[in-house]
Amino acid sequence: MKDFIFCSPTTFVFGRDTEQQTGANAKKFGRTKALIHYGGRSAQASGLLDRVKASLEGADVAWVELGGVQPNPRASLVYQGIELARTEKVDLILAVGGGSAIDSAKAIAAGIPYKGDFWDFYEGKAQVKDPVPVAVVLTIPAAGSEGSPGSVITKEEGWLKRAVNDESLRPLFSVLNPELTFTLPPYQTACGAADIMSHVFERYLTNTTDVEFSDRLCESVLKTMIQDVPRVLAKPDDYGPRSNIMWAGMVAHNDIVGVDREQDWSSHDIEHELSALYDVAHGAGLAVVFPAFMRYTMKHDVMRYAQLAVRVWGVEMDYQNPERTATEGINRLVAFYRSIGLPTTFEELGAKVEDIPVMAGKLKLTGGRRLGNFYPLDTADVEAILNLSRFN
């Protein structure tokens, strides 16, 4: 186990009708004016935005709004948000939506006090400092951004998708009402599930030893998803499993299951190039990339993959041939993704084989730089994984 410091300062307000407590929580933290940042029509049509605004007004918290966040949120809207927030002198960026709205809100929050281009943070040229606080009303359990220090933004110029992680970007508070997820389309629910599970896999696939406790935490999150995602697809308004999924999504990515270990994250970086180029849902891209990554790296630590297969998927351990056990675990992951309606092959995403070198090249694995930690990848490895993803 590695040494670590872990702090998760976000206040989580969980349960039915909790969006009506948004204003009270903003007031409790001394906020006086919010920029409400959201995506499309669903937040408006459902009445959620009206309830959030009424809650703010009831607590004497003023607000302005900026909608239009897209999946794979764009830098162009972040620039608009920074200018609006500066002009209006807001002291809270309130994301209403899923990971895209939250990630965009974090980028705006980081950019407001910064005199340069906010993209500097995402290129590693500058460190986030004193961002405006972010709060969340969550509508899609997936990205885990409601409890994490991370944000991912796509820059239209060159279609670059980059991430930043800074502890100052953890939300001030997050409102989690599972009822807000009842109307999620099945495909969005499934994509969210793949995203949540991938956040766990990125931590579970580690070279750090003596991490049995957090292994078990990881396995618990994965088994919850395997149990409850089919339940909510069959009955979308089932509050119990919706609650489990919403909380599992937060736990999967606030780092409680991974602080004690070296983590990987190469599959996420590879998928970012897929979704930047083809604008596919992040979870769908991960459902394609991760099984291929697993097959490619399995022999690096076949017993870790076998442990995953036995403990999570219920595969019987073949002690004479642990590779067979590990392979069956990966096969069951692919079968699960297919059973919930996700694509599992490169072509199903609409991706083109001829673009594989382009995507691998954008990762800039030159001068000895490698991707990930579990099995560090070079450009040839990335191309091999993307080619292998054609045959999941």
C-alpha positions as CSV (number, residue, x, y, z in Angstrom):
1,M,0.0,0.0,0.0
2,K,1.2,3.5,-0.8
3,D,1.3,6.4,1.6
4,F,-1.4,9.0,0.9
5,I,-3.2,12.1,2.0
6,F,-7.0,12.0,1.2
7,C,-9.4,14.8,1.6
8,S,-12.9,14.9,0.2
9,P,-14.4,18.2,1.3
10,T,-17.6,18.1,-0.7
11,T,-20.9,18.2,1.2
12,F,-23.3,15.6,-0.3
13,V,-27.0,16.3,0.0
14,F,-28.6,13.0,-1.0
15,G,-32.3,12.0,-1.3
16,R,-35.7,12.8,-2.7
17,D,-36.5,16.5,-3.5
18,T,-33.0,17.6,-2.4
19,E,-32.7,20.0,-5.3
20,Q,-35.0,22.3,-3.3
21,Q,-32.2,22.6,-0.7
22,T,-29.8,24.1,-3.3
23,G,-30.3,27.7,-2.3
24,A,-30.0,27.0,1.5
25,N,-26.7,25.2,0.9
26,A,-25.4,28.0,-1.3
27,K,-26.3,30.5,1.5
28,K,-24.7,28.3,4.1
29,F,-21.4,28.6,2.3
30,G,-21.7,32.3,2.0
31,R,-22.5,32.5,-1.7
32,T,-24.5,35.4,-3.0
33,K,-24.7,35.0,-6.8
34,A,-24.6,31.9,-8.9
35,L,-24.0,31.2,-12.6
36,I,-26.3,28.3,-13.4
37,H,-24.6,26.2,-16.0
38,Y,-26.5,23.4,-17.8
39,G,-27.0,21.5,-21.0
40,G,-30.1,21.3,-23.1
41,R,-33.9,21.2,-22.9
42,S,-34.3,18.3,-20.5
43,A,-33.5,20.4,-17.4
44,Q,-35.9,23.1,-18.5
45,A,-38.7,20.7,-19.7
46,S,-38.6,18.7,-16.5
47,G,-39.0,21.8,-14.3
48,L,-35.7,21.1,-12.6
49,L,-34.2,24.5,-13.5
50,D,-37.3,26.3,-12.2
51,R,-37.1,24.5,-8.9
52,V,-33.4,25.3,-8.6
53,K,-34.0,28.9,-9.4
54,A,-36.8,29.1,-6.9
55,S,-34.6,27.6,-4.3
56,L,-31.9,30.1,-4.9
57,E,-34.3,33.0,-4.8
58,G,-35.8,31.7,-1.6
59,A,-32.4,31.9,0.0
60,D,-31.7,35.4,-1.4
61,V,-29.0,34.1,-3.8
62,A,-29.1,35.9,-7.1
63,W,-28.4,34.0,-10.3
64,V,-27.6,34.2,-14.0
65,E,-27.6,31.3,-16.4
66,L,-25.7,29.8,-19.3
67,G,-27.0,26.7,-21.1
68,G,-25.8,24.9,-24.1
69,V,-23.3,22.4,-22.6
70,Q,-22.8,19.5,-25.0
71,P,-21.6,16.0,-24.4
72,N,-17.8,16.2,-24.6
73,P,-18.1,19.8,-23.4
74,R,-16.5,22.5,-25.6
75,A,-13.9,25.1,-24.9
76,S,-15.8,27.7,-26.8
77,L,-18.7,27.7,-24.2
78,V,-16.1,27.8,-21.4
79,Y,-14.8,31.0,-22.7
80,Q,-18.3,32.4,-22.8
81,G,-18.9,31.3,-19.3
82,I,-15.7,32.9,-18.0
83,E,-16.7,36.3,-19.5
84,L,-20.3,36.1,-18.2
85,A,-19.1,35.2,-14.7
86,R,-16.6,38.0,-14.6
87,T,-19.1,40.5,-15.9
88,E,-21.8,39.4,-13.4
89,K,-19.4,39.0,-10.5
90,V,-20.7,35.6,-9.5
91,D,-19.2,33.7,-6.6
92,L,-20.6,30.3,-7.3
93,I,-20.7,28.2,-10.5
94,L,-23.7,25.9,-10.2
95,A,-23.7,22.9,-12.6
96,V,-27.1,21.4,-13.2
97,G,-26.7,18.2,-15.2
98,G,-24.2,15.4,-15.6
99,G,-20.5,15.2,-16.0
100,S,-20.3,17.5,-19.1
101,A,-22.0,20.3,-17.3
102,I,-19.9,19.8,-14.2
103,D,-16.6,19.6,-16.1
104,S,-17.5,22.8,-18.0
105,A,-18.4,24.5,-14.8
106,K,-15.1,23.6,-13.3
107,A,-13.3,25.0,-16.3
108,I,-15.2,28.2,-16.0
109,A,-14.4,28.4,-12.3
110,A,-10.7,27.9,-12.9
111,G,-10.6,30.4,-15.7
112,I,-12.3,33.3,-13.9
113,P,-9.4,34.5,-11.8
114,Y,-6.7,33.4,-14.3
115,K,-5.2,36.2,-16.5
116,G,-4.2,33.7,-19.3
117,D,-6.1,31.2,-21.4
118,F,-7.9,28.6,-19.2
119,W,-6.7,25.9,-21.7
120,D,-3.2,26.3,-20.2
121,F,-4.5,24.2,-17.3
122,Y,-5.5,21.4,-19.6
123,E,-2.2,21.5,-21.4
124,G,-0.2,21.4,-18.2
125,K,1.2,24.9,-18.7
126,A,-0.3,26.4,-15.6
127,Q,-1.7,25.3,-12.2
128,V,-5.2,26.0,-11.1
129,K,-5.3,28.6,-8.3
130,D,-8.2,30.0,-6.3
131,P,-11.0,29.0,-8.6
132,V,-14.5,30.2,-7.9
133,P,-16.4,27.5,-5.9
134,V,-18.4,25.0,-7.9
135,A,-21.6,23.3,-6.8
136,V,-23.7,20.6,-8.5
137,V,-27.3,19.4,-8.9
138,L,-26.6,16.0,-10.5
139,T,-28.9,14.5,-13.1
140,I,-26.7,11.7,-14.6
141,P,-24.6,9.3,-12.5
142,A,-21.6,8.5,-14.6
143,A,-18.5,10.8,-14.6
144,G,-18.2,11.1,-10.8
145,S,-17.3,14.8,-11.3
146,E,-19.7,15.7,-8.5
147,G,-17.1,14.5,-6.0
148,S,-13.9,14.5,-7.9
149,P,-11.1,17.1,-8.6
150,G,-11.2,16.4,-12.3
151,S,-12.5,18.1,-15.5
152,V,-12.3,17.1,-19.1
153,I,-12.8,19.6,-22.0
154,T,-12.7,19.3,-25.8
155,K,-11.0,22.1,-27.7
156,E,-12.6,22.5,-31.2
157,E,-9.4,23.7,-32.8
158,G,-7.6,20.4,-33.5
159,W,-10.4,18.4,-31.7
160,L,-8.2,18.0,-28.6
161,K,-9.7,16.4,-25.5
162,R,-7.7,17.0,-22.3
163,A,-8.1,16.6,-18.6
164,V,-7.1,18.6,-15.5
165,N,-7.1,17.3,-11.9
166,D,-6.7,19.8,-9.1
167,E,-8.0,19.3,-5.5
168,S,-9.3,22.9,-5.5
169,L,-11.9,21.8,-8.2
170,R,-13.8,19.4,-5.9
171,P,-17.3,20.8,-5.6
172,L,-18.3,22.8,-2.5
173,F,-21.5,20.8,-2.3
174,S,-23.4,18.3,-4.5
175,V,-27.1,17.7,-4.6
176,L,-27.9,14.1,-5.5
177,N,-31.6,13.1,-5.9
178,P,-32.0,9.7,-7.5
179,E,-35.5,10.6,-8.7
180,L,-33.9,13.0,-11.3
181,T,-32.5,10.0,-13.0
182,F,-35.8,8.2,-13.6
183,T,-36.3,9.7,-17.0
184,L,-32.8,9.0,-18.3
185,P,-32.9,7.2,-21.7
186,P,-31.7,3.6,-21.4
187,Y,-28.6,4.3,-23.6
188,Q,-27.5,7.2,-21.3
189,T,-28.0,4.9,-18.3
190,A,-25.9,2.2,-19.9
191,C,-23.1,4.7,-20.9
192,G,-23.1,6.0,-17.4
193,A,-22.6,2.5,-16.0
194,A,-19.6,1.9,-18.3
195,D,-18.1,5.1,-17.2
196,I,-18.5,4.3,-13.5
197,M,-17.1,0.8,-13.9
198,S,-14.2,2.1,-15.9
199,H,-13.3,4.5,-13.1
200,V,-13.0,1.5,-10.9
201,F,-11.0,-0.6,-13.4
202,E,-8.5,2.3,-13.8
203,R,-7.7,1.9,-10.1
204,Y,-8.1,-1.9,-9.8
205,L,-5.5,-2.6,-12.4
206,T,-2.4,-1.7,-10.4
207,N,1.1,-2.9,-9.6
208,T,0.8,-1.8,-6.0
209,T,0.7,-4.7,-3.6
210,D,-1.1,-5.2,-0.2
211,V,-4.3,-3.3,-1.2
212,E,-6.8,-6.0,-0.3
213,F,-9.2,-3.6,1.5
214,S,-9.5,-1.2,-1.4
215,D,-9.7,-4.1,-3.8
216,R,-12.8,-5.2,-2.0
217,L,-14.2,-1.7,-2.2
218,C,-13.6,-1.7,-5.9
219,E,-15.2,-5.1,-6.3
220,S,-18.3,-4.0,-4.3
221,V,-18.9,-1.0,-6.6
222,L,-18.5,-3.2,-9.7
223,K,-20.9,-5.9,-8.3
224,T,-23.5,-3.2,-7.4
225,M,-23.4,-2.0,-11.0
226,I,-23.7,-5.5,-12.4
227,Q,-26.7,-6.1,-10.2
228,D,-28.6,-2.8,-10.4
229,V,-28.1,-1.5,-14.0
230,P,-30.3,-4.3,-15.4
231,R,-32.9,-3.6,-12.7
232,V,-33.2,0.1,-13.6
233,L,-33.3,-0.7,-17.3
234,A,-36.2,-3.0,-16.6
235,K,-37.9,-0.5,-14.2
236,P,-36.6,3.0,-14.7
237,D,-38.4,4.5,-11.6
238,D,-37.0,1.9,-9.1
239,Y,-35.7,4.3,-6.5
240,G,-33.5,1.7,-4.6
241,P,-31.2,0.6,-7.4
242,R,-31.2,4.2,-8.9
243,S,-29.9,5.3,-5.5
244,N,-27.2,2.6,-5.4
245,I,-26.0,3.6,-8.9
246,M,-25.9,7.3,-8.1
247,W,-23.9,6.8,-4.9
248,A,-21.6,4.2,-6.6
249,G,-20.8,6.7,-9.3
250,M,-19.6,9.2,-6.8
251,V,-17.6,6.6,-4.8
252,A,-16.0,5.3,-7.9
253,H,-14.3,8.6,-8.7
254,N,-13.8,10.6,-5.6
255,D,-10.7,8.4,-5.1
256,I,-11.7,6.6,-1.9
257,V,-11.2,3.3,-3.7
258,G,-7.8,4.3,-5.2
259,V,-5.8,6.6,-3.0
260,D,-3.6,3.7,-1.7
261,R,-2.3,2.5,-5.0
262,E,-0.7,3.4,-8.3
263,Q,-3.4,4.0,-10.9
264,D,-3.4,3.5,-14.6
265,W,-5.7,5.8,-16.7
266,S,-4.3,4.9,-20.1
267,S,-7.7,3.6,-21.3
268,H,-9.4,6.9,-20.5
269,D,-6.7,8.8,-22.4
270,I,-7.1,6.5,-25.4
271,E,-10.9,6.9,-25.3
272,H,-10.6,10.7,-25.1
273,E,-9.1,10.6,-28.6
274,L,-12.0,8.5,-29.8
275,S,-14.7,10.7,-28.4
276,A,-12.8,13.9,-29.5
277,L,-12.7,12.7,-33.1
278,Y,-16.1,11.1,-33.4
279,D,-18.0,12.8,-30.6
280,V,-19.3,9.5,-29.2
281,A,-20.5,9.1,-25.7
282,H,-17.6,8.7,-23.3
283,G,-19.1,5.6,-21.7
284,A,-19.7,4.0,-25.1
285,G,-16.1,4.6,-26.1
286,L,-14.9,3.1,-22.8
287,A,-17.0,0.0,-23.4
288,V,-15.0,-0.5,-26.6
289,V,-11.5,0.4,-25.4
290,F,-11.4,-1.2,-22.0
291,P,-11.9,-4.9,-23.0
292,A,-9.3,-4.5,-25.7
293,F,-6.9,-2.9,-23.2
294,M,-7.6,-5.8,-20.8
295,R,-6.9,-8.5,-23.4
296,Y,-3.7,-6.7,-24.4
297,T,-2.3,-6.3,-20.9
298,M,-3.7,-9.5,-19.3
299,K,-0.4,-11.4,-19.3
300,H,1.3,-8.6,-17.4
301,D,-0.5,-9.7,-14.3
302,V,-2.8,-12.6,-15.1
303,M,-3.6,-13.3,-11.4
304,R,-5.0,-9.8,-10.9
305,Y,-7.3,-10.3,-13.9
306,A,-8.2,-13.8,-12.6
307,Q,-9.0,-12.3,-9.2
308,L,-11.3,-9.8,-10.9
309,A,-13.0,-12.6,-12.8
310,V,-13.5,-14.8,-9.7
311,R,-14.6,-12.1,-7.2
312,V,-16.7,-9.9,-9.5
313,W,-18.0,-12.2,-12.3
314,G,-18.2,-15.4,-10.4
315,V,-15.8,-17.3,-12.7
316,E,-14.5,-20.6,-11.3
317,M,-10.8,-20.4,-10.8
318,D,-8.7,-22.6,-13.0
319,Y,-5.5,-23.0,-11.1
320,Q,-3.9,-25.0,-13.9
321,N,-4.6,-22.3,-16.4
322,P,-5.3,-18.9,-14.7
323,E,-5.2,-17.2,-18.1
324,R,-8.4,-19.1,-19.0
325,T,-10.1,-17.7,-15.9
326,A,-8.9,-14.2,-16.7
327,T,-10.1,-14.4,-20.3
328,E,-13.5,-15.5,-19.2
329,G,-13.8,-12.5,-16.9
330,I,-13.1,-10.2,-19.8
331,N,-15.6,-12.1,-21.9
332,R,-18.3,-11.6,-19.3
333,L,-17.6,-7.9,-19.1
334,V,-18.1,-7.7,-22.9
335,A,-21.3,-9.8,-22.6
336,F,-22.6,-7.5,-19.8
337,Y,-22.0,-4.4,-21.9
338,R,-23.8,-5.9,-24.8
339,S,-26.7,-7.0,-22.6
340,I,-27.3,-3.4,-21.5
341,G,-27.2,-2.1,-25.1
342,L,-23.7,-0.7,-25.4
343,P,-21.4,-1.0,-28.4
344,T,-18.3,-3.2,-27.8
345,T,-16.4,-2.9,-31.1
346,F,-14.6,-0.1,-32.9
347,E,-16.8,-0.1,-35.9
348,E,-20.0,0.0,-33.9
349,L,-18.9,3.5,-32.8
350,G,-18.6,4.6,-36.4
351,A,-14.8,4.8,-36.0
352,K,-12.5,4.2,-39.0
353,V,-9.4,2.0,-39.1
354,E,-7.5,4.6,-41.1
355,D,-7.9,7.0,-38.2
356,I,-6.1,4.8,-35.7
357,P,-2.6,6.2,-36.3
358,V,-4.1,9.8,-36.1
359,M,-5.6,9.1,-32.6
360,A,-2.5,7.3,-31.4
361,G,-0.3,10.2,-32.6
362,K,-2.4,12.8,-30.8
363,L,-1.3,11.2,-27.5
364,K,2.3,12.5,-28.3
365,L,4.1,9.4,-26.9
366,T,7.5,10.5,-28.0
367,G,10.9,10.9,-26.4
368,G,10.3,7.9,-24.2
369,R,7.0,9.1,-22.8
370,R,4.6,6.3,-22.0
371,L,0.9,6.1,-21.2
372,G,-0.4,4.7,-18.0
373,N,1.3,2.8,-15.1
374,F,-0.1,-0.7,-15.0
375,Y,1.5,-1.6,-18.4
376,P,3.0,1.6,-19.8
377,L,2.1,2.0,-23.4
378,D,3.9,3.5,-26.4
379,T,2.4,4.5,-29.7
380,A,2.6,1.0,-31.2
381,D,0.8,-0.4,-28.1
382,V,-2.0,2.1,-28.4
383,E,-2.5,1.3,-32.1
384,A,-2.5,-2.4,-31.2
385,I,-5.2,-1.9,-28.6
386,L,-7.4,0.2,-31.0
387,N,-7.0,-2.5,-33.6
388,L,-7.9,-5.2,-31.1
389,S,-11.0,-3.3,-30.1
390,R,-12.4,-4.1,-33.6
391,F,-12.8,-7.7,-32.4
392,N,-14.2,-7.5,-28.8
